[in-house]
Amino acid sequence: MWKILVGFAVFAALAIFILMKSGGNIDMGGEKHDVAAPHAEGTAASGASAASAVADAAVTPASAASN
């Protein structure tokens, strides 16, 4: 049993060493909250306004044709 634990520790250490030395963007600091990220509220609002504009455009020709 102890051989499995030692093997896992060696493999994990080797994997972390290779990932760190490979030059990749490896961050072991946990979850980050970036301030520069776009807010979902603004995207949802512009998506809703675009959807309502499309709906208005679809309704307007039909009501004008019926008059």
mmCIF file of the N, C-alpha and C atoms, coordinates in Angstrom:
data_MODEL
# 
_entry.id   MODEL 
# 
loop_
_atom_site.group_PDB 
_atom_site.id 
_atom_site.type_symbol 
_atom_site.label_atom_id 
_atom_site.label_alt_id 
_atom_site.label_comp_id 
_atom_site.label_asym_id 
_atom_site.label_entity_id 
_atom_site.label_seq_id 
_atom_site.pdbx_PDB_ins_code 
_atom_site.Cartn_x 
_atom_site.Cartn_y 
_atom_site.Cartn_z 
_atom_site.occupancy 
_atom_site.B_iso_or_equiv 
_atom_site.pdbx_formal_charge 
_atom_site.auth_seq_id 
_atom_site.auth_comp_id 
_atom_site.auth_asym_id 
_atom_site.auth_atom_id 
_atom_site.pdbx_PDB_model_num 
ATOM 1   N N  . MET A 1 1  ? 0.826   -1.199 0.000   1.00 0.00 ? 1  MET A N  1 
ATOM 2   C CA . MET A 1 1  ? 0.000   0.000  0.000   1.00 0.00 ? 1  MET A CA 1 
ATOM 3   C C  . MET A 1 1  ? 0.863   1.252  0.000   1.00 0.00 ? 1  MET A C  1 
ATOM 4   N N  . TRP A 1 2  ? 1.939   1.218  0.775   1.00 0.00 ? 2  TRP A N  1 
ATOM 5   C CA . TRP A 1 2  ? 2.801   2.396  0.842   1.00 0.00 ? 2  TRP A CA 1 
ATOM 6   C C  . TRP A 1 2  ? 3.480   2.669  -0.493  1.00 0.00 ? 2  TRP A C  1 
ATOM 7   N N  . LYS A 1 3  ? 3.690   1.619  -1.302  1.00 0.00 ? 3  LYS A N  1 
ATOM 8   C CA . LYS A 1 3  ? 4.317   1.801  -2.614  1.00 0.00 ? 3  LYS A CA 1 
ATOM 9   C C  . LYS A 1 3  ? 3.400   2.592  -3.548  1.00 0.00 ? 3  LYS A C  1 
ATOM 10  N N  . ILE A 1 4  ? 2.116   2.365  -3.429  1.00 0.00 ? 4  ILE A N  1 
ATOM 11  C CA . ILE A 1 4  ? 1.148   3.099  -4.257  1.00 0.00 ? 4  ILE A CA 1 
ATOM 12  C C  . ILE A 1 4  ? 1.168   4.580  -3.886  1.00 0.00 ? 4  ILE A C  1 
ATOM 13  N N  . LEU A 1 5  ? 1.182   4.886  -2.599  1.00 0.00 ? 5  LEU A N  1 
ATOM 14  C CA . LEU A 1 5  ? 1.220   6.273  -2.150  1.00 0.00 ? 5  LEU A CA 1 
ATOM 15  C C  . LEU A 1 5  ? 2.513   6.975  -2.563  1.00 0.00 ? 5  LEU A C  1 
ATOM 16  N N  . VAL A 1 6  ? 3.633   6.300  -2.440  1.00 0.00 ? 6  VAL A N  1 
ATOM 17  C CA . VAL A 1 6  ? 4.915   6.880  -2.852  1.00 0.00 ? 6  VAL A CA 1 
ATOM 18  C C  . VAL A 1 6  ? 4.929   7.076  -4.367  1.00 0.00 ? 6  VAL A C  1 
ATOM 19  N N  . GLY A 1 7  ? 4.438   6.112  -5.091  1.00 0.00 ? 7  GLY A N  1 
ATOM 20  C CA . GLY A 1 7  ? 4.375   6.224  -6.554  1.00 0.00 ? 7  GLY A CA 1 
ATOM 21  C C  . GLY A 1 7  ? 3.491   7.390  -6.988  1.00 0.00 ? 7  GLY A C  1 
ATOM 22  N N  . PHE A 1 8  ? 2.364   7.573  -6.323  1.00 0.00 ? 8  PHE A N  1 
ATOM 23  C CA . PHE A 1 8  ? 1.483   8.701  -6.639  1.00 0.00 ? 8  PHE A CA 1 
ATOM 24  C C  . PHE A 1 8  ? 2.156   10.030 -6.345  1.00 0.00 ? 8  PHE A C  1 
ATOM 25  N N  . ALA A 1 9  ? 2.824   10.130 -5.210  1.00 0.00 ? 9  ALA A N  1 
ATOM 26  C CA . ALA A 1 9  ? 3.512   11.374 -4.840  1.00 0.00 ? 9  ALA A CA 1 
ATOM 27  C C  . ALA A 1 9  ? 4.616   11.690 -5.838  1.00 0.00 ? 9  ALA A C  1 
ATOM 28  N N  . VAL A 1 10 ? 5.386   10.687 -6.248  1.00 0.00 ? 10 VAL A N  1 
ATOM 29  C CA . VAL A 1 10 ? 6.455   10.901 -7.222  1.00 0.00 ? 10 VAL A CA 1 
ATOM 30  C C  . VAL A 1 10 ? 5.869   11.318 -8.564  1.00 0.00 ? 10 VAL A C  1 
ATOM 31  N N  . PHE A 1 11 ? 4.835   10.637 -9.000  1.00 0.00 ? 11 PHE A N  1 
ATOM 32  C CA . PHE A 1 11 ? 4.199   10.981 -10.277 1.00 0.00 ? 11 PHE A CA 1 
ATOM 33  C C  . PHE A 1 11 ? 3.616   12.388 -10.243 1.00 0.00 ? 11 PHE A C  1 
ATOM 34  N N  . ALA A 1 12 ? 2.953   12.769 -9.152  1.00 0.00 ? 12 ALA A N  1 
ATOM 35  C CA . ALA A 1 12 ? 2.377   14.111 -9.036  1.00 0.00 ? 12 ALA A CA 1 
ATOM 36  C C  . ALA A 1 12 ? 3.470   15.172 -9.044  1.00 0.00 ? 12 ALA A C  1 
ATOM 37  N N  . ALA A 1 13 ? 4.546   14.945 -8.319  1.00 0.00 ? 13 ALA A N  1 
ATOM 38  C CA . ALA A 1 13 ? 5.648   15.898 -8.288  1.00 0.00 ? 13 ALA A CA 1 
ATOM 39  C C  . ALA A 1 13 ? 6.290   16.025 -9.671  1.00 0.00 ? 13 ALA A C  1 
ATOM 40  N N  . LEU A 1 14 ? 6.470   14.925 -10.362 1.00 0.00 ? 14 LEU A N  1 
ATOM 41  C CA . LEU A 1 14 ? 7.042   14.947 -11.708 1.00 0.00 ? 14 LEU A CA 1 
ATOM 42  C C  . LEU A 1 14 ? 6.122   15.684 -12.679 1.00 0.00 ? 14 LEU A C  1 
ATOM 43  N N  . ALA A 1 15 ? 4.828   15.449 -12.580 1.00 0.00 ? 15 ALA A N  1 
ATOM 44  C CA . ALA A 1 15 ? 3.877   16.123 -13.470 1.00 0.00 ? 15 ALA A CA 1 
ATOM 45  C C  . ALA A 1 15 ? 3.873   17.631 -13.233 1.00 0.00 ? 15 ALA A C  1 
ATOM 46  N N  . ILE A 1 16 ? 3.879   18.054 -11.988 1.00 0.00 ? 16 ILE A N  1 
ATOM 47  C CA . ILE A 1 16 ? 3.897   19.490 -11.680 1.00 0.00 ? 16 ILE A CA 1 
ATOM 48  C C  . ILE A 1 16 ? 5.214   20.111 -12.135 1.00 0.00 ? 16 ILE A C  1 
ATOM 49  N N  . PHE A 1 17 ? 6.330   19.402 -11.941 1.00 0.00 ? 17 PHE A N  1 
ATOM 50  C CA . PHE A 1 17 ? 7.623   19.913 -12.389 1.00 0.00 ? 17 PHE A CA 1 
ATOM 51  C C  . PHE A 1 17 ? 7.641   20.101 -13.906 1.00 0.00 ? 17 PHE A C  1 
ATOM 52  N N  . ILE A 1 18 ? 7.156   19.135 -14.647 1.00 0.00 ? 18 ILE A N  1 
ATOM 53  C CA . ILE A 1 18 ? 7.142   19.229 -16.113 1.00 0.00 ? 18 ILE A CA 1 
ATOM 54  C C  . ILE A 1 18 ? 6.222   20.350 -16.567 1.00 0.00 ? 18 ILE A C  1 
ATOM 55  N N  . LEU A 1 19 ? 5.053   20.480 -15.953 1.00 0.00 ? 19 LEU A N  1 
ATOM 56  C CA . LEU A 1 19 ? 4.129   21.556 -16.335 1.00 0.00 ? 19 LEU A CA 1 
ATOM 57  C C  . LEU A 1 19 ? 4.711   22.933 -16.043 1.00 0.00 ? 19 LEU A C  1 
ATOM 58  N N  . MET A 1 20 ? 5.399   23.084 -14.935 1.00 0.00 ? 20 MET A N  1 
ATOM 59  C CA . MET A 1 20 ? 5.988   24.375 -14.587 1.00 0.00 ? 20 MET A CA 1 
ATOM 60  C C  . MET A 1 20 ? 7.153   24.727 -15.520 1.00 0.00 ? 20 MET A C  1 
ATOM 61  N N  . LYS A 1 21 ? 7.947   23.753 -15.897 1.00 0.00 ? 21 LYS A N  1 
ATOM 62  C CA . LYS A 1 21 ? 9.120   23.996 -16.742 1.00 0.00 ? 21 LYS A CA 1 
ATOM 63  C C  . LYS A 1 21 ? 8.766   24.082 -18.229 1.00 0.00 ? 21 LYS A C  1 
ATOM 64  N N  . SER A 1 22 ? 7.571   23.684 -18.612 1.00 0.00 ? 22 SER A N  1 
ATOM 65  C CA . SER A 1 22 ? 7.210   23.677 -20.036 1.00 0.00 ? 22 SER A CA 1 
ATOM 66  C C  . SER A 1 22 ? 6.955   25.072 -20.585 1.00 0.00 ? 22 SER A C  1 
ATOM 67  N N  . GLY A 1 23 ? 6.835   26.065 -19.726 1.00 0.00 ? 23 GLY A N  1 
ATOM 68  C CA . GLY A 1 23 ? 6.627   27.430 -20.183 1.00 0.00 ? 23 GLY A CA 1 
ATOM 69  C C  . GLY A 1 23 ? 5.166   27.772 -20.386 1.00 0.00 ? 23 GLY A C  1 
ATOM 70  N N  . GLY A 1 24 ? 4.274   26.881 -20.041 1.00 0.00 ? 24 GLY A N  1 
ATOM 71  C CA . GLY A 1 24 ? 2.846   27.147 -20.171 1.00 0.00 ? 24 GLY A CA 1 
ATOM 72  C C  . GLY A 1 24 ? 2.373   28.110 -19.101 1.00 0.00 ? 24 GLY A C  1 
ATOM 73  N N  . ASN A 1 25 ? 1.178   28.575 -19.244 1.00 0.00 ? 25 ASN A N  1 
ATOM 74  C CA . ASN A 1 25 ? 0.607   29.508 -18.281 1.00 0.00 ? 25 ASN A CA 1 
ATOM 75  C C  . ASN A 1 25 ? -0.076  28.701 -17.180 1.00 0.00 ? 25 ASN A C  1 
ATOM 76  N N  . ILE A 1 26 ? 0.718   28.175 -16.258 1.00 0.00 ? 26 ILE A N  1 
ATOM 77  C CA . ILE A 1 26 ? 0.216   27.346 -15.174 1.00 0.00 ? 26 ILE A CA 1 
ATOM 78  C C  . ILE A 1 26 ? 0.103   28.206 -13.927 1.00 0.00 ? 26 ILE A C  1 
ATOM 79  N N  . ASP A 1 27 ? -1.099  28.306 -13.363 1.00 0.00 ? 27 ASP A N  1 
ATOM 80  C CA . ASP A 1 27 ? -1.322  29.094 -12.153 1.00 0.00 ? 27 ASP A CA 1 
ATOM 81  C C  . ASP A 1 27 ? -1.928  28.184 -11.100 1.00 0.00 ? 27 ASP A C  1 
ATOM 82  N N  . MET A 1 28 ? -1.178  27.924 -10.056 1.00 0.00 ? 28 MET A N  1 
ATOM 83  C CA . MET A 1 28 ? -1.643  27.042 -8.991  1.00 0.00 ? 28 MET A CA 1 
ATOM 84  C C  . MET A 1 28 ? -2.280  27.839 -7.858  1.00 0.00 ? 28 MET A C  1 
ATOM 85  N N  . GLY A 1 29 ? -2.679  29.083 -8.128  1.00 0.00 ? 29 GLY A N  1 
ATOM 86  C CA . GLY A 1 29 ? -3.191  29.959 -7.089  1.00 0.00 ? 29 GLY A CA 1 
ATOM 87  C C  . GLY A 1 29 ? -4.681  29.857 -6.847  1.00 0.00 ? 29 GLY A C  1 
ATOM 88  N N  . GLY A 1 30 ? -5.388  29.070 -7.589  1.00 0.00 ? 30 GLY A N  1 
ATOM 89  C CA . GLY A 1 30 ? -6.821  28.939 -7.384  1.00 0.00 ? 30 GLY A CA 1 
ATOM 90  C C  . GLY A 1 30 ? -7.614  29.841 -8.313  1.00 0.00 ? 30 GLY A C  1 
ATOM 91  N N  . GLU A 1 31 ? -8.884  29.976 -8.021  1.00 0.00 ? 31 GLU A N  1 
ATOM 92  C CA . GLU A 1 31 ? -9.791  30.736 -8.874  1.00 0.00 ? 31 GLU A CA 1 
ATOM 93  C C  . GLU A 1 31 ? -9.501  32.233 -8.766  1.00 0.00 ? 31 GLU A C  1 
ATOM 94  N N  . LYS A 1 32 ? -9.472  32.899 -9.917  1.00 0.00 ? 32 LYS A N  1 
ATOM 95  C CA . LYS A 1 32 ? -9.220  34.341 -9.961  1.00 0.00 ? 32 LYS A CA 1 
ATOM 96  C C  . LYS A 1 32 ? -10.471 35.037 -10.489 1.00 0.00 ? 32 LYS A C  1 
ATOM 97  N N  . HIS A 1 33 ? -10.733 36.208 -9.957  1.00 0.00 ? 33 HIS A N  1 
ATOM 98  C CA . HIS A 1 33 ? -11.859 37.020 -10.425 1.00 0.00 ? 33 HIS A CA 1 
ATOM 99  C C  . HIS A 1 33 ? -11.282 38.253 -11.092 1.00 0.00 ? 33 HIS A C  1 
ATOM 100 N N  . ASP A 1 34 ? -11.288 38.239 -12.422 1.00 0.00 ? 34 ASP A N  1 
ATOM 101 C CA . ASP A 1 34 ? -10.681 39.312 -13.188 1.00 0.00 ? 34 ASP A CA 1 
ATOM 102 C C  . ASP A 1 34 ? -11.650 40.475 -13.304 1.00 0.00 ? 34 ASP A C  1 
ATOM 103 N N  . VAL A 1 35 ? -11.170 41.671 -12.972 1.00 0.00 ? 35 VAL A N  1 
ATOM 104 C CA . VAL A 1 35 ? -12.010 42.863 -13.032 1.00 0.00 ? 35 VAL A CA 1 
ATOM 105 C C  . VAL A 1 35 ? -12.252 43.278 -14.484 1.00 0.00 ? 35 VAL A C  1 
ATOM 106 N N  . ALA A 1 36 ? -11.322 42.963 -15.378 1.00 0.00 ? 36 ALA A N  1 
ATOM 107 C CA . ALA A 1 36 ? -11.428 43.372 -16.776 1.00 0.00 ? 36 ALA A CA 1 
ATOM 108 C C  . ALA A 1 36 ? -12.424 42.525 -17.565 1.00 0.00 ? 36 ALA A C  1 
ATOM 109 N N  . ALA A 1 37 ? -12.939 41.479 -16.983 1.00 0.00 ? 37 ALA A N  1 
ATOM 110 C CA . ALA A 1 37 ? -13.885 40.615 -17.690 1.00 0.00 ? 37 ALA A CA 1 
ATOM 111 C C  . ALA A 1 37 ? -15.196 41.354 -17.920 1.00 0.00 ? 37 ALA A C  1 
ATOM 112 N N  . PRO A 1 38 ? -15.827 41.158 -19.090 1.00 0.00 ? 38 PRO A N  1 
ATOM 113 C CA . PRO A 1 38 ? -17.100 41.846 -19.345 1.00 0.00 ? 38 PRO A CA 1 
ATOM 114 C C  . PRO A 1 38 ? -18.200 41.327 -18.424 1.00 0.00 ? 38 PRO A C  1 
ATOM 115 N N  . HIS A 1 39 ? -19.086 42.203 -18.069 1.00 0.00 ? 39 HIS A N  1 
ATOM 116 C CA . HIS A 1 39 ? -20.176 41.830 -17.174 1.00 0.00 ? 39 HIS A CA 1 
ATOM 117 C C  . HIS A 1 39 ? -21.278 41.146 -17.956 1.00 0.00 ? 39 HIS A C  1 
ATOM 118 N N  . ALA A 1 40 ? -21.896 40.151 -17.367 1.00 0.00 ? 40 ALA A N  1 
ATOM 119 C CA . ALA A 1 40 ? -22.963 39.412 -18.031 1.00 0.00 ? 40 ALA A CA 1 
ATOM 120 C C  . ALA A 1 40 ? -24.225 40.266 -18.153 1.00 0.00 ? 40 ALA A C  1 
ATOM 121 N N  . GLU A 1 41 ? -24.404 41.240 -17.251 1.00 0.00 ? 41 GLU A N  1 
ATOM 122 C CA . GLU A 1 41 ? -25.605 42.068 -17.293 1.00 0.00 ? 41 GLU A CA 1 
ATOM 123 C C  . GLU A 1 41 ? -25.662 42.893 -18.578 1.00 0.00 ? 41 GLU A C  1 
ATOM 124 N N  . GLY A 1 42 ? -24.550 43.497 -18.957 1.00 0.00 ? 42 GLY A N  1 
ATOM 125 C CA . GLY A 1 42 ? -24.510 44.311 -20.162 1.00 0.00 ? 42 GLY A CA 1 
ATOM 126 C C  . GLY A 1 42 ? -24.739 43.472 -21.404 1.00 0.00 ? 42 GLY A C  1 
ATOM 127 N N  . THR A 1 43 ? -24.174 42.296 -21.442 1.00 0.00 ? 43 THR A N  1 
ATOM 128 C CA . THR A 1 43 ? -24.350 41.413 -22.593 1.00 0.00 ? 43 THR A CA 1 
ATOM 129 C C  . THR A 1 43 ? -25.789 40.927 -22.680 1.00 0.00 ? 43 THR A C  1 
ATOM 130 N N  . ALA A 1 44 ? -26.383 40.592 -21.562 1.00 0.00 ? 44 ALA A N  1 
ATOM 131 C CA . ALA A 1 44 ? -27.763 40.118 -21.567 1.00 0.00 ? 44 ALA A CA 1 
ATOM 132 C C  . ALA A 1 44 ? -28.711 41.242 -21.969 1.00 0.00 ? 44 ALA A C  1 
ATOM 133 N N  . ALA A 1 45 ? -28.437 42.461 -21.522 1.00 0.00 ? 45 ALA A N  1 
ATOM 134 C CA . ALA A 1 45 ? -29.314 43.579 -21.859 1.00 0.00 ? 45 ALA A CA 1 
ATOM 135 C C  . ALA A 1 45 ? -29.227 43.903 -23.341 1.00 0.00 ? 45 ALA A C  1 
ATOM 136 N N  . SER A 1 46 ? -28.024 43.896 -23.919 1.00 0.00 ? 46 SER A N  1 
ATOM 137 C CA . SER A 1 46 ? -27.918 44.196 -25.340 1.00 0.00 ? 46 SER A CA 1 
ATOM 138 C C  . SER A 1 46 ? -28.493 43.053 -26.168 1.00 0.00 ? 46 SER A C  1 
ATOM 139 N N  . GLY A 1 47 ? -28.403 41.829 -25.691 1.00 0.00 ? 47 GLY A N  1 
ATOM 140 C CA . GLY A 1 47 ? -29.012 40.710 -26.398 1.00 0.00 ? 47 GLY A CA 1 
ATOM 141 C C  . GLY A 1 47 ? -30.528 40.795 -26.362 1.00 0.00 ? 47 GLY A C  1 
ATOM 142 N N  . ALA A 1 48 ? -31.081 41.233 -25.234 1.00 0.00 ? 48 ALA A N  1 
ATOM 143 C CA . ALA A 1 48 ? -32.534 41.371 -25.121 1.00 0.00 ? 48 ALA A CA 1 
ATOM 144 C C  . ALA A 1 48 ? -33.028 42.517 -25.993 1.00 0.00 ? 48 ALA A C  1 
ATOM 145 N N  . SER A 1 49 ? -32.283 43.625 -26.049 1.00 0.00 ? 49 SER A N  1 
ATOM 146 C CA . SER A 1 49 ? -32.720 44.741 -26.881 1.00 0.00 ? 49 SER A CA 1 
ATOM 147 C C  . SER A 1 49 ? -32.632 44.383 -28.357 1.00 0.00 ? 49 SER A C  1 
ATOM 148 N N  . ALA A 1 50 ? -31.626 43.598 -28.732 1.00 0.00 ? 50 ALA A N  1 
ATOM 149 C CA . ALA A 1 50 ? -31.514 43.161 -30.121 1.00 0.00 ? 50 ALA A CA 1 
ATOM 150 C C  . ALA A 1 50 ? -32.666 42.216 -30.479 1.00 0.00 ? 50 ALA A C  1 
ATOM 151 N N  . ALA A 1 51 ? -33.045 41.357 -29.554 1.00 0.00 ? 51 ALA A N  1 
ATOM 152 C CA . ALA A 1 51 ? -34.145 40.435 -29.799 1.00 0.00 ? 51 ALA A CA 1 
ATOM 153 C C  . ALA A 1 51 ? -35.464 41.186 -29.924 1.00 0.00 ? 51 ALA A C  1 
ATOM 154 N N  . SER A 1 52 ? -35.663 42.215 -29.107 1.00 0.00 ? 52 SER A N  1 
ATOM 155 C CA . SER A 1 52 ? -36.903 42.977 -29.202 1.00 0.00 ? 52 SER A CA 1 
ATOM 156 C C  . SER A 1 52 ? -36.943 43.792 -30.489 1.00 0.00 ? 52 SER A C  1 
ATOM 157 N N  . ALA A 1 53 ? -35.773 44.274 -30.957 1.00 0.00 ? 53 ALA A N  1 
ATOM 158 C CA . ALA A 1 53 ? -35.730 45.017 -32.217 1.00 0.00 ? 53 ALA A CA 1 
ATOM 159 C C  . ALA A 1 53 ? -36.088 44.104 -33.385 1.00 0.00 ? 53 ALA A C  1 
ATOM 160 N N  . VAL A 1 54 ? -35.613 42.870 -33.351 1.00 0.00 ? 54 VAL A N  1 
ATOM 161 C CA . VAL A 1 54 ? -35.944 41.909 -34.407 1.00 0.00 ? 54 VAL A CA 1 
ATOM 162 C C  . VAL A 1 54 ? -37.430 41.580 -34.361 1.00 0.00 ? 54 VAL A C  1 
ATOM 163 N N  . ALA A 1 55 ? -37.981 41.422 -33.166 1.00 0.00 ? 55 ALA A N  1 
ATOM 164 C CA . ALA A 1 55 ? -39.405 41.121 -33.031 1.00 0.00 ? 55 ALA A CA 1 
ATOM 165 C C  . ALA A 1 55 ? -40.254 42.287 -33.525 1.00 0.00 ? 55 ALA A C  1 
ATOM 166 N N  . ASP A 1 56 ? -39.849 43.527 -33.203 1.00 0.00 ? 56 ASP A N  1 
ATOM 167 C CA . ASP A 1 56 ? -40.584 44.694 -33.676 1.00 0.00 ? 56 ASP A CA 1 
ATOM 168 C C  . ASP A 1 56 ? -40.539 44.796 -35.197 1.00 0.00 ? 56 ASP A C  1 
ATOM 169 N N  . ALA A 1 57 ? -39.391 44.495 -35.788 1.00 0.00 ? 57 ALA A N  1 
ATOM 170 C CA . ALA A 1 57 ? -39.250 44.553 -37.238 1.00 0.00 ? 57 ALA A CA 1 
ATOM 171 C C  . ALA A 1 57 ? -40.123 43.495 -37.906 1.00 0.00 ? 57 ALA A C  1 
ATOM 172 N N  . ALA A 1 58 ? -40.264 42.350 -37.260 1.00 0.00 ? 58 ALA A N  1 
ATOM 173 C CA . ALA A 1 58 ? -41.077 41.277 -37.835 1.00 0.00 ? 58 ALA A CA 1 
ATOM 174 C C  . ALA A 1 58 ? -42.568 41.615 -37.733 1.00 0.00 ? 58 ALA A C  1 
ATOM 175 N N  . VAL A 1 59 ? -42.974 42.323 -36.689 1.00 0.00 ? 59 VAL A N  1 
ATOM 176 C CA . VAL A 1 59 ? -44.384 42.651 -36.475 1.00 0.00 ? 59 VAL A CA 1 
ATOM 177 C C  . VAL A 1 59 ? -44.809 43.833 -37.330 1.00 0.00 ? 59 VAL A C  1 
ATOM 178 N N  . THR A 1 60 ? -43.946 44.825 -37.505 1.00 0.00 ? 60 THR A N  1 
ATOM 179 C CA . THR A 1 60 ? -44.305 46.056 -38.197 1.00 0.00 ? 60 THR A CA 1 
ATOM 180 C C  . THR A 1 60 ? -44.751 45.827 -39.642 1.00 0.00 ? 60 THR A C  1 
ATOM 181 N N  . PRO A 1 61 ? -44.056 45.078 -40.472 1.00 0.00 ? 61 PRO A N  1 
ATOM 182 C CA . PRO A 1 61 ? -44.530 44.895 -41.845 1.00 0.00 ? 61 PRO A CA 1 
ATOM 183 C C  . PRO A 1 61 ? -45.877 44.174 -41.919 1.00 0.00 ? 61 PRO A C  1 
ATOM 184 N N  . ALA A 1 62 ? -46.137 43.254 -41.022 1.00 0.00 ? 62 ALA A N  1 
ATOM 185 C CA . ALA A 1 62 ? -47.395 42.521 -41.050 1.00 0.00 ? 62 ALA A CA 1 
ATOM 186 C C  . ALA A 1 62 ? -48.557 43.449 -40.707 1.00 0.00 ? 62 ALA A C  1 
ATOM 187 N N  . SER A 1 63 ? -48.397 44.327 -39.731 1.00 0.00 ? 63 SER A N  1 
ATOM 188 C CA . SER A 1 63 ? -49.480 45.238 -39.368 1.00 0.00 ? 63 SER A CA 1 
ATOM 189 C C  . SER A 1 63 ? -49.669 46.316 -40.436 1.00 0.00 ? 63 SER A C  1 
ATOM 190 N N  . ALA A 1 64 ? -48.600 46.733 -41.110 1.00 0.00 ? 64 ALA A N  1 
ATOM 191 C CA . ALA A 1 64 ? -48.727 47.732 -42.157 1.00 0.00 ? 64 ALA A CA 1 
ATOM 192 C C  . ALA A 1 64 ? -49.419 47.146 -43.388 1.00 0.00 ? 64 ALA A C  1 
ATOM 193 N N  . ALA A 1 65 ? -49.204 45.869 -43.666 1.00 0.00 ? 65 ALA A N  1 
ATOM 194 C CA . ALA A 1 65 ? -49.804 45.238 -44.826 1.00 0.00 ? 65 ALA A CA 1 
ATOM 195 C C  . ALA A 1 65 ? -51.295 44.997 -44.617 1.00 0.00 ? 65 ALA A C  1 
ATOM 196 N N  . SER A 1 66 ? -51.735 44.831 -43.389 1.00 0.00 ? 66 SER A N  1 
ATOM 197 C CA . SER A 1 66 ? -53.134 44.559 -43.138 1.00 0.00 ? 66 SER A CA 1 
ATOM 198 C C  . SER A 1 66 ? -54.005 45.806 -43.230 1.00 0.00 ? 66 SER A C  1 
ATOM 199 N N  . ASN A 1 67 ? -53.409 46.998 -43.157 1.00 0.00 ? 67 ASN A N  1 
ATOM 200 C CA . ASN A 1 67 ? -54.183 48.238 -43.219 1.00 0.00 ? 67 ASN A CA 1 
ATOM 201 C C  . ASN A 1 67 ? -54.541 48.524 -44.605 1.00 0.00 ? 67 ASN A C  1 
# 
